[in-house]
Amino acid sequence: MQNMIKKLLTIILTGYLLVASVPMSLACRMVAIIQSPNNQSLVGEILLKGRNSLVKQSRPKRKTVFKIYKASNMTNSQYLNSRLYKRRLLKGNTNGWGIKAYTNNQSITKYTGIKPAYKDRYFKKSVKKLIKSNPTVILGHIRAASDKTTVTPDNTHPFIYKHWSFMHNGTLVGMAKPAVQTKILNKYAPGNHKVVVDSEMIFHYILSRLEEKTDIDPKYLKIKDIGINKFRSIFVKSVLELLEIAETKYKILPDGYKATYSPITNFVMTDGETVIAFKKGTSLYLGSYGNNYSKSYILASEIIQPKGYNKKPERFIKWQNIPEEQVITLYTNTKSGKANYESAHIAEYLF
């Protein structure tokens, strides 16, 4: 009898620890990297080969899910978020992928696919091509689409306008409101592409605010032209405006419980030289690797480690959790050539 009780307690504790150890998120997954030119590249590990690499995050994690739920037997409403996370893990991030990179501030062709990344041979080929180009700034995204009818090549993140790139992790409801739609300019969209995804609407909104505040079409503008402080101020005010416009969306699940889907707003934007990001509502981590003289930095939805990192400490990525409503800036110092970062609460950049 005592052995049975011990066994039962062990199972319950194991289930609790497993659930507590995973981020509660239903969103897309993404990474943004700014590499020091003198540092060893870990792009292949982060996107393809490493432990929990971006391509591996696209897989439905059935074994993990069933271990958690067999151990914990969660059935009541207090475990709603855990059940939602179970649903995301079962489905995976299978609605396409995109990679955008820059070398020496010059744009490289965007690689995209609408198949699940882990099933798409072109993903692996694209990463290999990317590594050969020795990129300095990389954005990678795997999608879990809110609306499956939008799974097309044009709707894969990162979204592009000239040298600007943008990706979003989450769902922001309310982008069809006039306050946003009046800022959605056709000139920011490629060809006859119609903007239907909330993430691309957010991107166009920020670009339009940038143009309004500088009187310069963003295609002629880089962050260094107006200074990081002015650009960050425009970015922050745009984010706050979007959050004010956003609505909370609810969805009734088959089991009768109501799930909240918004606002989840991890934004990442770059001009090919500087990366700026905002975190709210879902997981985002800041990692660093390399020595003190040539560090590289990575923003990621989930923690990733290079293959065999435990045997080669120099390849280890050091991670820290980014607090809510933080603005993070990754950049290369123009004098030293070193990659660096700044991080502060959004309120710090309002003045």
Secondary structure, 3 states (H helix, E strand, C coil): CHHHHHHHHHHHHHHHHHHHCCCCCCCCEEEEEECCCCCCCCHHHHHHHCECCHHHHCCCCHHHHHHHHHHHCCCCHHHHHHHHHHHHHHHCCCCCEEEEEEECCEECCCEEECCCHHHCHHHHHHHHHHHHCCCCEEEEEECCCCCHHHCCHHHCCCEEECCEEEEEECCCECCCCHHHHCCCCHHHCCCCCCCCCHHHHHHHHHHHHHHHHHCCCHHHCCHHHHCHHHHHHHHHHHHHHHHHHCECCEEECCCCCEEECCCCCEEEEECCCCEEEEECCCCCEEEEECCCCCCEEEEECCCCECCCCCCCHHHCCEEEECCCCEEEEEEECCCCCCEEEEEEEHHHHCC
